[in-house]
Amino acid sequence: MVFEHNTSMITGIPQEIKVHEYRCASYPRRTTLLTNFRHQALTQSNTGSAAGFSDQDYQASSVKIVPSA
């Protein structure tokens, strides 16, 4: 049986909103795995800022930055 992978998945990376929570659901290097398989990744602006990742880091990994979730 042969399966064709013509469809892609859209993945949203949420921004943590809990007080004193500095982790993020996915970091830029990890999202590269998604985008390398032609999946689309979206995240809210400043998602990784508390963990030390900028919007530019995510954009370099082909993640689309959206204004709000």
Buried (B, 14 or more C-beta within 10 A) or exposed (E): EEEEEEEEEEBBBEBBEEEEEEEBBBBBEEBBEBBEEEBBBBBBEEBBBBEEBEBEBBEEBBBEBEEEE
